[in-house]
Amino acid sequence: MTPEGLIVRLSRHGSKETMDRLVAAVTARGAAVVARIDHAAAASAVGLALPPTEVLVFGNPRAGTPLMQAVQTIGVDLPLKALVWRDESGVTRVGYDDPRWFARRHGAEVGNEAILKAMADFLAAVADEAAT
């Protein structure tokens, strides 16, 4: 089951390669990488097992700031994030929140349609590039 608002793509690559490709796609399009969080490494450090699971945090203040100017609480969902993980069947996936979904959650969709479409298009493009 896919959680509401989450968009998921299957990757043809392993987890590390998919994440490396995602970083390259994000930076090639002018966004800044804020953090790359390796949940599996953190789990291992405390003696727990977790299949490859990484989050990439990235963004562009020119896109995100107008949304936060409209409704500051949307800052909890920004910068953008993407999750790369290997599921229980061994398939690598890329997932991200649909910006229109989190904007609706904060009541920020009206008047921000162009920004939200650009964010959604950006996310789809980088996820597709990472996964194919």
Secondary structure, 3 states (H helix, E strand, C coil): CCCCCEEEEECCCCHHHHHHHHHHHHHHCCCEEEEEEEHHHHHHHCCCCCCCEEEEEEECHHHHHHHHHHCHHHHHHCCEEEEEEECCCCCEEEEEECHHHHHHHHCCCCCCHHHHHHHHHHHHHHHHHHHC
